[in-house]
Amino acid sequence: MNRRLMVLGIVMLAFLGASVHGQDKVYKTPQDVFKAAKEAAKKGDAKALYATITPESGERMLGHMVVLGITFKAFASLDKTGKAAEQLKPFFDTMEKHGLDEAALKKMKKLDPNDSPEEQTKAMRKMVEPVKDKAAFFSDIMGVFKKMNPKGGGIESLAQGNLEDVKIEGNKAKGTIVGKKGDKEKRDPIEFERVRGSWLMVIPMPTPKGKPKAKDD
């Protein structure tokens, strides 16, 4: 085996050994990935934070951002003064930078709030297909939010709370994030999933409004 093939083999092994969607760290416990997510949030490192969630969760989250972008565009088109379009231009520019230009958005199927969470997840996965680097897209969009709202638009607020009551069942786990809201204790459930040997956080799908459609509809 010559040197070039050897180097190529090492690169391929490193790629195949990476856990999921670009991160090179393997989190052995739910506590490990939660700690990494908190540290990333404290530093404002959106790419590192994105690497702590499951790929499916990431696509759902980015799908929501695309929906938000479509909503922003509709809102801006109704503002005859042009001020809304000017204020939202950084958001639109970021979307176009990552392949979500006007042509791509027009091809997208609108989300149906009556669809099941599974159907909505599939729709959101299609929405983010044009995005080549999803972690970079998330990072850039969060940067735009931070500029638009310096006091509360970043990811630093996600660093609040401690993980307690972790229960593991196979490749899934549940726990509770314990923090404070004012003077009162706040407890929020959180889920984890082991993907290719690494524990990652699950971002839940919002409950759709209305009743799911029957399959025959």
Wavefront OBJ file of the C-alpha trace (Angstrom):
o trace
v 0.000 0.000 0.000
v 1.529 3.329 -1.021
v 1.577 6.397 1.207
v -1.322 8.116 -0.617
v -3.640 5.114 -0.149
v -2.607 4.827 3.477
v -3.469 8.473 4.145
v -6.788 8.051 2.332
v -7.571 4.996 4.429
v -6.859 6.879 7.662
v -9.104 9.747 6.564
v -11.947 7.340 5.701
v -11.619 5.545 9.035
v -11.736 8.871 10.857
v -14.846 9.845 8.896
v -16.612 6.547 9.575
v -15.617 6.700 13.230
v -17.221 10.110 13.734
v -20.458 9.826 15.659
v -23.113 11.847 13.810
v -23.745 14.934 11.662
v -20.243 16.283 11.783
v -19.194 16.148 15.419
v -16.119 14.136 16.338
v -16.961 13.640 20.010
v -18.647 10.591 21.458
v -20.737 11.255 24.562
v -20.790 8.153 26.732
v -23.655 9.272 28.978
v -26.650 11.644 28.774
v -24.945 13.701 31.457
v -21.865 14.090 29.241
v -23.797 15.465 26.266
v -25.897 17.737 28.486
v -22.725 19.166 30.025
v -21.249 19.732 26.552
v -24.434 21.485 25.425
v -24.362 23.790 28.459
v -20.713 24.666 27.862
v -21.402 25.391 24.191
v -24.355 27.595 25.121
v -22.300 29.531 27.662
v -19.658 30.226 25.026
v -22.255 31.110 22.411
v -20.862 28.328 20.204
v -23.893 27.392 18.098
v -22.003 24.841 15.973
v -20.876 22.940 19.063
v -24.398 23.078 20.459
v -25.846 21.727 17.214
v -23.475 18.753 17.472
v -25.091 17.704 20.771
v -28.559 17.035 19.326
v -29.775 14.134 17.209
v -29.710 14.599 13.423
v -33.502 14.329 13.275
v -33.857 16.978 15.982
v -31.500 19.233 14.052
v -33.536 18.896 10.880
v -36.757 19.659 12.760
v -35.206 22.716 14.356
v -33.813 23.999 11.063
v -37.143 23.260 9.428
v -38.787 25.595 11.928
v -36.230 28.250 10.974
v -37.117 27.837 7.302
v -40.813 28.181 8.149
v -39.948 31.296 10.126
v -38.058 32.658 7.129
v -41.049 32.049 4.852
v -43.277 33.827 7.378
v -40.842 36.744 7.555
v -40.866 37.045 3.771
v -44.667 37.124 3.694
v -44.692 39.759 6.427
v -42.074 41.873 4.644
v -44.032 41.749 1.386
v -47.065 43.272 3.124
v -45.053 46.218 4.480
v -45.256 48.855 1.762
v -42.719 51.061 3.570
v -39.950 48.519 3.005
v -38.761 48.842 6.606
v -39.564 45.228 7.480
v -37.622 43.942 4.462
v -34.663 46.105 5.442
v -34.694 44.922 9.057
v -35.024 41.271 8.040
v -32.468 41.436 5.232
v -29.695 39.756 7.305
v -32.042 36.804 7.905
v -32.938 36.551 4.205
v -29.294 36.896 3.148
v -28.304 34.064 5.482
v -30.994 31.804 4.066
v -29.847 32.506 0.508
v -26.223 31.887 1.511
v -27.226 28.358 2.510
v -29.235 27.532 -0.612
v -32.637 28.738 0.562
v -33.242 31.359 -2.088
v -36.586 32.495 -3.475
v -36.695 29.705 -6.063
v -36.031 26.996 -3.463
v -38.656 28.364 -1.080
v -41.344 28.441 -3.779
v -40.860 24.718 -4.423
v -41.460 23.800 -0.794
v -44.657 22.169 0.334
v -46.396 24.092 3.105
v -46.664 22.458 6.503
v -50.100 21.222 7.463
v -50.737 21.796 11.203
v -53.133 18.835 11.153
v -50.410 16.409 10.071
v -48.897 14.018 12.589
v -45.500 14.863 14.132
v -43.936 12.171 11.933
v -45.381 13.721 8.760
v -44.269 17.181 9.833
v -40.764 15.872 10.494
v -40.622 14.452 6.957
v -41.793 17.784 5.548
v -39.162 19.693 7.511
v -36.449 17.296 6.383
v -37.372 18.143 2.790
v -37.246 21.849 3.622
v -33.633 21.727 4.745
v -32.380 19.513 1.901
v -30.845 22.507 0.049
v -28.686 23.288 3.114
v -25.275 21.658 2.688
v -23.781 22.565 6.085
v -26.592 22.419 8.618
v -24.438 23.261 11.646
v -23.136 26.374 9.871
v -26.670 27.380 8.890
v -27.812 27.060 12.504
v -24.808 29.055 13.704
v -25.344 31.821 11.147
v -29.066 32.132 11.880
v -28.441 32.275 15.634
v -25.868 35.003 14.946
v -28.529 36.977 13.081
v -30.967 36.543 15.990
v -28.293 37.808 18.375
v -27.743 40.946 16.297
v -31.484 41.557 15.979
v -32.026 41.086 19.714
v -28.721 41.574 21.625
v -30.372 41.119 25.027
v -32.046 37.806 24.383
v -31.425 36.546 20.877
v -28.441 34.276 21.559
v -28.104 30.721 22.821
v -26.539 31.687 26.146
v -29.895 31.394 27.922
v -29.913 27.666 27.133
v -27.068 27.173 29.600
v -29.441 27.446 32.565
v -30.502 24.523 34.739
v -29.080 21.204 35.921
v -29.830 17.674 34.749
v -31.422 15.354 37.298
v -33.341 12.059 37.527
v -31.804 10.451 34.430
v -33.317 7.072 33.559
v -31.882 4.992 30.721
v -33.870 2.367 28.827
v -31.858 0.803 26.018
v -30.843 3.499 23.543
v -33.210 6.095 24.972
v -33.149 8.090 28.185
v -35.222 10.655 30.023
v -34.313 13.243 32.597
v -35.355 16.543 34.136
v -33.765 19.967 33.744
v -34.091 21.741 37.072
v -33.688 25.500 37.117
v -35.357 28.658 38.307
v -37.911 31.019 36.865
v -37.787 34.057 39.090
v -37.893 32.762 42.660
v -39.669 29.530 41.755
v -38.153 26.203 40.798
v -38.732 25.161 37.207
v -38.625 21.543 36.040
v -38.634 20.619 32.347
v -38.445 17.109 30.880
v -35.668 16.253 28.445
v -35.009 13.176 26.320
v -31.836 11.622 24.955
v -31.050 9.037 22.310
v -27.941 6.992 21.629
v -27.028 7.350 17.954
v -24.081 5.348 16.587
v -22.646 4.940 20.039
v -23.011 8.550 21.184
v -25.692 9.987 23.458
v -27.382 13.070 21.995
v -30.237 15.309 23.061
v -33.678 15.095 21.488
v -35.490 18.320 20.627
v -39.215 17.484 20.859
v -41.659 18.225 18.072
v -44.346 20.760 19.064
v -47.788 19.187 19.347
v -49.690 19.979 16.130
v -52.930 21.875 16.406
v -56.118 20.103 15.502
v -56.629 16.393 14.940
v -54.335 14.387 12.682
v -55.848 13.510 9.348
v -57.020 10.005 8.741
v -54.870 8.036 6.315
v -57.795 7.735 3.895
v -58.309 11.527 3.707
l 1 2 3 4 5 6 7 8 9 10 11 12 13 14 15 16 17 18 19 20 21 22 23 24 25 26 27 28 29 30 31 32 33 34 35 36 37 38 39 40 41 42 43 44 45 46 47 48 49 50 51 52 53 54 55 56 57 58 59 60 61 62 63 64 65 66 67 68 69 70 71 72 73 74 75 76 77 78 79 80 81 82 83 84 85 86 87 88 89 90 91 92 93 94 95 96 97 98 99 100 101 102 103 104 105 106 107 108 109 110 111 112 113 114 115 116 117 118 119 120 121 122 123 124 125 126 127 128 129 130 131 132 133 134 135 136 137 138 139 140 141 142 143 144 145 146 147 148 149 150 151 152 153 154 155 156 157 158 159 160 161 162 163 164 165 166 167 168 169 170 171 172 173 174 175 176 177 178 179 180 181 182 183 184 185 186 187 188 189 190 191 192 193 194 195 196 197 198 199 200 201 202 203 204 205 206 207 208 209 210 211 212 213 214 215 216 217
